[in-house]
Amino acid sequence: MHADVTLNKVYREYYPYLASIGRKQGFDAETVKDVINQTFLVLLEKQVELSAIYNLKSFLATTFRRKLIDLYRSGRVQQKRLHGFAETAVQPSVESVLIEDQAFAELKLQLKTAYEKLPRRCKMVIFLKFYEGLDNAQIAERTGLSIRSVYNNLSLAIRLLRGDMQVSRNDTRTLLLLLPLLFF
């Protein structure tokens, strides 16, 4: 029972501090309150001896931040943020839509030009992979190439496209997302 009283005292003393950490991290007040309560609940369940902790403030802050990270990774916060965003979304201006459409058209043209420069096999493998949605084994079966050859041609094609479009190695994911646009 004595540990419970101590935990209550610590809860009351450090609640504002932990709440400010949560709010600075961009979480809403209700989420912060829930995570603080979960943090102290875990301490209670594990019967943590708070008097044995050298730097209680640091310990609580670290434990709380880890809980926030776990929550963020679980995706629940992202869904809440997206839901709130949809309610307050602003319509883009006509000018910004036109600029975005023009930039997209230029990007698509740049991609198409780079694609046309690829060797025949690379084009074929890219088409089968990103238009027809086949995996490497299915592409190998359809083309008569070995699976390794399909992989090598895909790798070469992506490397050439990345170089031609001046896409950094970190932006390869974006390039892969754009490839299906070639065929529409």
C-alpha positions as CSV (number, residue, x, y, z in Angstrom):
1,M,0.0,0.0,0.0
2,H,2.9,2.4,0.7
3,A,4.2,1.9,-2.8
4,D,0.8,2.9,-4.1
5,V,0.8,6.2,-2.1
6,T,4.3,6.9,-3.4
7,L,3.2,6.2,-7.0
8,N,0.3,8.6,-6.6
9,K,2.6,11.3,-5.3
10,V,5.0,10.8,-8.2
11,Y,2.1,10.8,-10.6
12,R,0.8,14.1,-9.3
13,E,4.2,15.7,-9.2
14,Y,5.4,14.6,-12.7
15,Y,2.1,14.6,-14.6
16,P,2.5,18.2,-15.9
17,Y,6.1,17.5,-16.9
18,L,5.2,14.4,-18.9
19,A,2.2,16.1,-20.4
20,S,4.4,18.9,-21.7
21,I,6.7,16.3,-23.3
22,G,3.8,14.7,-25.0
23,R,2.3,17.9,-26.3
24,K,5.8,19.1,-27.6
25,Q,5.9,15.8,-29.5
26,G,2.7,16.8,-31.3
27,F,0.2,14.5,-29.5
28,D,-3.2,15.7,-28.5
29,A,-4.1,16.2,-24.8
30,E,-6.3,13.1,-24.6
31,T,-3.7,10.8,-26.1
32,V,-1.0,12.3,-23.8
33,K,-3.2,11.7,-20.8
34,D,-3.9,8.1,-21.9
35,V,-0.2,7.3,-22.4
36,I,0.8,8.9,-19.0
37,N,-1.8,6.7,-17.3
38,Q,-0.6,3.6,-19.2
39,T,3.0,4.4,-18.2
40,F,2.1,4.6,-14.5
41,L,-0.1,1.5,-14.8
42,V,2.8,-0.5,-16.1
43,L,5.0,0.8,-13.2
44,L,2.2,-0.3,-10.8
45,E,1.8,-3.7,-12.4
46,K,5.6,-4.3,-12.4
47,Q,5.8,-3.0,-8.8
48,V,8.7,-0.8,-9.7
49,E,10.5,0.5,-6.5
50,L,10.6,4.2,-7.3
51,S,12.8,5.0,-4.3
52,A,15.6,2.8,-5.8
53,I,15.7,4.9,-9.0
54,Y,18.6,7.3,-9.0
55,N,17.1,9.9,-11.4
56,L,13.3,9.5,-11.3
57,K,12.6,12.4,-13.6
58,S,14.8,11.0,-16.4
59,F,13.5,7.5,-15.8
60,L,9.8,8.6,-16.1
61,A,10.6,10.8,-19.2
62,T,12.3,7.9,-21.0
63,T,9.6,5.4,-20.1
64,F,6.9,7.9,-21.2
65,R,8.7,8.7,-24.5
66,R,9.1,4.9,-25.3
67,K,5.3,4.5,-24.8
68,L,4.7,7.4,-27.1
69,I,7.0,5.8,-29.7
70,D,5.2,2.5,-29.4
71,L,1.9,4.3,-29.9
72,Y,3.1,6.1,-32.9
73,R,4.5,3.0,-34.5
74,S,1.2,1.2,-33.9
75,G,-0.4,3.6,-36.4
76,R,-3.3,4.6,-34.2
77,V,-2.0,8.1,-33.9
78,Q,-1.5,8.5,-37.6
79,Q,-5.2,7.4,-38.2
80,K,-6.4,10.0,-35.7
81,R,-4.2,12.7,-37.3
82,L,-5.5,11.8,-40.7
83,H,-9.1,11.9,-39.5
84,G,-8.6,15.3,-38.0
85,F,-6.8,16.5,-41.1
86,A,-9.7,15.5,-43.3
87,E,-12.0,17.6,-41.3
88,T,-9.8,20.7,-41.6
89,A,-8.5,20.1,-45.1
90,V,-8.2,23.2,-47.3
91,Q,-9.1,23.1,-51.0
92,P,-6.0,23.8,-53.1
93,S,-6.1,26.8,-55.4
94,V,-6.7,26.3,-59.1
95,E,-3.2,27.7,-59.8
96,S,-1.6,25.1,-57.5
97,V,-3.5,22.3,-59.1
98,L,-2.4,23.4,-62.6
99,I,1.2,23.7,-61.4
100,E,1.0,20.2,-59.8
101,D,-0.5,18.8,-63.0
102,Q,2.1,20.3,-65.2
103,A,4.9,19.1,-62.9
104,F,3.4,15.6,-63.0
105,A,3.2,15.7,-66.8
106,E,6.8,16.7,-67.1
107,L,7.9,14.0,-64.7
108,K,5.9,11.4,-66.7
109,L,7.5,12.6,-70.0
110,Q,10.9,12.5,-68.4
111,L,10.2,8.9,-67.2
112,K,8.9,7.9,-70.7
113,T,12.0,9.4,-72.4
114,A,14.3,7.5,-70.0
115,Y,12.3,4.3,-70.5
116,E,12.6,4.6,-74.3
117,K,16.5,4.7,-74.0
118,L,16.5,1.3,-72.1
119,P,17.7,-1.9,-73.9
120,R,14.9,-4.0,-75.3
121,R,15.1,-6.7,-72.6
122,C,15.1,-4.2,-69.8
123,K,11.9,-2.6,-71.3
124,M,10.3,-5.9,-71.6
125,V,11.1,-6.9,-68.0
126,I,9.9,-3.5,-66.7
127,F,6.7,-3.8,-68.7
128,L,5.9,-7.3,-67.3
129,K,6.9,-6.3,-63.8
130,F,5.1,-3.0,-63.5
131,Y,2.3,-3.2,-66.0
132,E,1.3,-6.8,-65.8
133,G,2.3,-7.2,-62.2
134,L,4.3,-10.4,-62.7
135,D,6.9,-11.5,-60.2
136,N,10.4,-12.5,-61.3
137,A,9.6,-16.2,-61.7
138,Q,6.6,-15.5,-63.8
139,I,8.6,-13.1,-66.0
140,A,11.3,-15.8,-66.4
141,E,8.7,-18.3,-67.4
142,R,7.0,-16.0,-69.9
143,T,10.3,-14.7,-71.5
144,G,12.4,-17.8,-71.3
145,L,15.1,-15.9,-69.3
146,S,16.5,-17.3,-66.1
147,I,15.2,-15.8,-62.9
148,R,18.7,-14.4,-62.3
149,S,18.7,-12.7,-65.7
150,V,15.3,-11.2,-65.0
151,Y,16.7,-9.8,-61.7
152,N,19.8,-8.5,-63.5
153,N,17.7,-6.8,-66.2
154,L,15.4,-5.2,-63.6
155,S,18.4,-4.0,-61.6
156,L,20.1,-2.6,-64.8
157,A,16.8,-0.9,-65.9
158,I,16.3,0.8,-62.5
159,R,20.0,1.9,-62.4
160,L,19.7,3.4,-65.9
161,L,16.4,5.1,-65.2
162,R,17.8,6.5,-61.9
163,G,20.9,7.8,-63.7
164,D,18.9,9.2,-66.6
165,M,16.4,10.9,-64.4
166,Q,19.0,12.0,-61.9
167,V,17.3,10.3,-59.0
168,S,19.4,9.7,-55.9
169,R,19.7,6.2,-54.5
170,N,17.5,7.3,-51.6
171,D,14.7,8.2,-54.0
172,T,14.6,4.9,-55.8
173,R,11.4,4.0,-54.0
174,T,9.7,7.0,-55.6
175,L,11.0,5.9,-59.0
176,L,9.5,2.5,-58.5
177,L,6.2,4.0,-57.6
178,L,6.2,6.1,-60.8
179,L,7.1,3.2,-63.2
180,P,3.5,2.0,-63.6
181,L,2.6,5.4,-64.9
182,L,4.5,4.7,-68.0
183,F,1.8,2.5,-69.3
184,F,-1.3,4.6,-68.6
